[in-house]
């Protein structure tokens, strides 16, 4: 029997009727009865000794407020309840289940940004890779990990390494990479970035160990970066890290600090050598084409001169042959013509002509310059023409003949 069931008021420590006259012998106060009427729980609250609320009654009122029906044991009279023996109705259970289901479904909605990819694991096993957008996966069954596939990440590495010629150099590189395969990045390797650091160490030591120190310190940096990048990518693909190596930059290559000054001098000397060699090649590239151009011009001029001389000789030979044929036909006329043409060619370039007469001391002076001026003033082109030369020649010959005839006459008389 429960302590608060009817008929067990003697065992109820909170029974106000029992405690109202607990040896003090105080009569009941009417105010206590009036106060008991205002208790919503049906308790008597008149005195200081107020008992706790009836739990069954409070729970029954709550069920009534929620609209839940329950069955009571006993008659239809105003007897006490024998406890809650009813069950939740199917409607309330359905509502509660629907609410829990809606809450469970709402927690499965998520969004993947444009630069991300979502890797879905169902009960710990890979299920799918989702693209950017709004997605839903059942909570507690699927877990989604978002991976940024557009962010370019960087890893720096610096260490002392031994070259193939047994020299120690300090090499620092910067590896830029991004996530190419989100699935492999999350699942295949526990720590992809740590794996990348180890791969970079291995690839860099392999390449530096197979190169000479001079190549690493001077002009071999670009080749070193290309080889290291290719080797890192091969190792990453072999391990399945899901990383894409975009670029490898050789930050610095230098000798150890203890011998840095000596190595700096060597590097400067090599750079000076390279600079002087480039200047010499530039000078040679400028001089050689110019010399070749001059040589080509001289060859072409010589070829043109040869062609001209040969053509002129052929023309003179042909002219001589034709002239000889004409001379055989009319020797006197041809001889006179040749004489006139020769005199013409001679007199064209002189200003004065002095003619010596045979058998005498007299010299005949021909002022050709004055004759040319007269010819120019009379409308000539400033030079004697062929007709003028012919007339002048005829005059000179006539004058010579006259003087020769006069001399012959004087000699005959004597």
CORQUIHU-V726812 format. One record per residue. RES is the residue in three letters. PSI is psi in whole degrees, -180 to 180 (999 if undefined). BURIAL is 1 if it has 9 or more other C-alpha atoms within 8 Angstrom, else 0. Layout:
BEGIN
((RES PSI BURIAL) (RES PSI BURIAL))
END
This chain:
BEGIN
((UNK 134 0) (UNK 155 0) (UNK -21 0) (UNK 15 0) (UNK 159 1) (UNK 145 0) (UNK 0 0) (UNK 37 1) (UNK -20 1) (UNK -28 0) (UNK -1 0) (UNK 112 1) (UNK -17 0) (UNK 12 1) (UNK 116 1) (UNK -27 1) (UNK -33 0) (UNK -35 1) (UNK -7 1) (UNK -38 0) (UNK 69 1) (UNK 50 0) (UNK -14 0) (UNK -23 0) (UNK 28 0) (UNK 136 0) (UNK 159 0) (UNK 140 0) (UNK 135 0) (UNK -25 0) (UNK -30 0) (UNK -38 1) (UNK -39 1) (UNK -35 1) (UNK -30 1) (UNK -25 1) (UNK -26 0) (UNK 5 0) (UNK 117 1) (UNK -16 0) (UNK 3 0) (UNK 20 0) (UNK 158 1) (UNK 120 1) (UNK 27 1) (UNK -38 1) (UNK -171 0) (UNK -28 0) (UNK 86 0) (UNK 126 1) (UNK 169 0) (UNK 162 0) (UNK 153 0) (UNK 117 0) (UNK -41 0) (UNK -42 1) (UNK -41 0) (UNK -42 1) (UNK -35 0) (UNK -41 1) (UNK -38 0) (UNK -40 0) (UNK -37 1) (UNK -38 1) (UNK -35 0) (UNK -7 0) (UNK 23 0) (UNK 131 1) (UNK 149 0) (UNK 162 0) (UNK 144 0) (UNK 146 1) (UNK 146 0) (UNK -177 0) (UNK -177 0) (UNK -2 0) (UNK -174 0) (UNK 46 0) (UNK 168 0) (UNK 153 0) (UNK 147 1) (UNK 15 0) (UNK 167 0) (UNK 118 1) (UNK 4 0) (UNK 172 0) (UNK 156 0) (UNK 143 0) (UNK 159 0) (UNK -29 0) (UNK -45 0) (UNK -41 0) (UNK -41 1) (UNK -41 0) (UNK -44 0) (UNK -43 0) (UNK -42 0) (UNK -41 0) (UNK -45 0) (UNK -39 0) (UNK -40 0) (UNK -41 0) (UNK -40 0) (UNK -40 1) (UNK -36 1) (UNK -33 0) (UNK -9 0) (UNK -1 1) (UNK 132 1) (UNK 165 0) (UNK 138 0) (UNK 125 1) (UNK 170 0) (UNK -35 0) (UNK 8 1) (UNK 163 1) (UNK 143 1) (UNK 127 1) (UNK 119 1) (UNK 125 1) (UNK 124 1) (UNK 112 1) (UNK 38 0) (UNK -2 0) (UNK 143 0) (UNK 134 0) (UNK -51 0) (UNK 166 0) (UNK 119 1) (UNK 149 0) (UNK 174 0) (UNK 144 1) (UNK -170 0) (UNK 128 0) (UNK 167 0) (UNK 135 0) (UNK 145 0) (UNK 122 1) (UNK 157 1) (UNK -11 0) (UNK -47 0) (UNK 145 1) (UNK 135 1) (UNK 129 0) (UNK 125 0) (UNK 135 1) (UNK 129 1) (UNK 118 1) (UNK -3 1) (UNK -16 0) (UNK 130 0) (UNK 115 0) (UNK 165 0) (UNK 144 0) (UNK 125 0) (UNK 140 0) (UNK 138 1) (UNK 132 0) (UNK 162 0) (UNK 134 1) (UNK 158 1) (UNK 130 1) (UNK 177 1) (UNK -24 1) (UNK 27 0) (UNK 38 0) (UNK 146 0) (UNK 128 1) (UNK 154 1) (UNK 119 1) (UNK 132 1) (UNK 127 1) (UNK 158 1) (UNK 120 1) (UNK 123 1) (UNK 129 1) (UNK 167 1) (UNK 168 1) (UNK 120 1) (UNK -39 0) (UNK 102 1) (UNK -34 1) (UNK -53 1) (UNK -34 1) (UNK -35 1) (UNK -30 0) (UNK -46 0) (UNK -41 1) (UNK 139 1) (UNK -46 0) (UNK 91 0) (UNK -36 1) (UNK -37 0) (UNK -38 0) (UNK -38 1) (UNK -40 1) (UNK -43 1) (UNK -39 0) (UNK -42 1) (UNK -43 1) (UNK -47 1) (UNK -46 0) (UNK -41 1) (UNK -42 1) (UNK -35 1) (UNK -45 0) (UNK -45 1) (UNK -37 1) (UNK -18 1) (UNK 14 0) (UNK 159 1) (UNK 158 1) (UNK -40 1) (UNK -39 0) (UNK -38 1) (UNK -37 1) (UNK -22 1) (UNK -102 1) (UNK 2 0) (UNK 14 1) (UNK -42 1) (UNK -43 0) (UNK -38 0) (UNK -46 1) (UNK -41 1) (UNK -43 1) (UNK -41 1) (UNK -42 1) (UNK -46 1) (UNK -40 0) (UNK -40 1) (UNK -42 1) (UNK -40 1) (UNK -45 0) (UNK -41 1) (UNK -41 1) (UNK -36 1) (UNK -40 0) (UNK -15 0) (UNK 42 1) (UNK -15 1) (UNK 18 1) (UNK 148 1) (UNK 118 1) (UNK 114 1) (UNK -36 0) (UNK 148 0) (UNK 120 1) (UNK 130 0) (UNK 104 1) (UNK -50 0) (UNK 147 0) (UNK 119 1) (UNK 165 1) (UNK 168 1) (UNK 156 1) (UNK -32 0) (UNK -30 0) (UNK 26 0) (UNK -40 1) (UNK -45 0) (UNK -41 0) (UNK -34 1) (UNK -41 0) (UNK -41 0) (UNK -42 0) (UNK -41 1) (UNK -41 0) (UNK -42 0) (UNK -38 1) (UNK -39 1) (UNK -41 0) (UNK -45 0) (UNK -39 0) (UNK -46 0) (UNK -39 0) (UNK -40 0) (UNK -40 0) (UNK -42 0) (UNK -43 0) (UNK -38 0) (UNK -42 0) (UNK -43 0) (UNK -40 0) (UNK -24 0) (UNK -34 0) (UNK -44 0) (UNK -47 0) (UNK -36 0) (UNK -44 0) (UNK -40 0) (UNK -36 0) (UNK -43 0) (UNK -42 0) (UNK -41 0) (UNK -39 0) (UNK -43 0) (UNK -41 0) (UNK -41 0) (UNK -39 0) (UNK -42 0) (UNK -40 0) (UNK -39 0) (UNK -40 0) (UNK -43 0) (UNK -44 0) (UNK -39 0) (UNK -46 0) (UNK -43 0) (UNK -42 0) (UNK -40 0) (UNK -42 0) (UNK -42 0) (UNK -40 0) (UNK -41 0) (UNK -39 0) (UNK -43 0) (UNK -38 0) (UNK -42 0) (UNK -40 0) (UNK -43 0) (UNK -40 0) (UNK -37 0) (UNK -39 0) (UNK -40 0) (UNK -36 1) (UNK -37 1) (UNK -26 0) (UNK -43 0) (UNK 88 0) (UNK -45 1) (UNK -48 0) (UNK -41 0) (UNK -41 1) (UNK -44 1) (UNK -40 0) (UNK -42 0) (UNK -40 0) (UNK -44 0) (UNK -43 1) (UNK -36 0) (UNK -46 0) (UNK -37 1) (UNK -45 1) (UNK -30 0) (UNK -46 0) (UNK -15 1) (UNK -27 0) (UNK 12 0) (UNK 156 0) (UNK -22 0) (UNK 144 1) (UNK 127 1) (UNK 122 0) (UNK 125 0) (UNK 130 0) (UNK 144 1) (UNK 137 0) (UNK 15 0) (UNK 170 0) (UNK 2 0) (UNK 140 0) (UNK 129 0) (UNK 128 0) (UNK 127 0) (UNK 109 0) (UNK 80 1) (UNK -32 1) (UNK -38 0) (UNK -38 0) (UNK -37 0) (UNK -39 1) (UNK -43 1) (UNK -38 0) (UNK -37 1) (UNK -39 1) (UNK -25 0) (UNK 4 0) (UNK 3 0) (UNK 174 1) (UNK 25 0) (UNK 5 0) (UNK 156 0) (UNK 134 1) (UNK 178 0) (UNK -36 0) (UNK -38 0) (UNK -40 0) (UNK -40 1) (UNK -43 1) (UNK -42 0) (UNK -39 0) (UNK -42 1) (UNK -41 0) (UNK -43 0) (UNK -43 0) (UNK -40 0) (UNK -41 0) (UNK -41 0) (UNK -40 1) (UNK -42 0) (UNK -45 0) (UNK -35 0) (UNK -38 0) (UNK -39 0) (UNK -41 0) (UNK -40 0) (UNK -38 0) (UNK -42 0) (UNK -39 0) (UNK -35 0) (UNK -35 0) (UNK -38 0) (UNK 999 0))
END
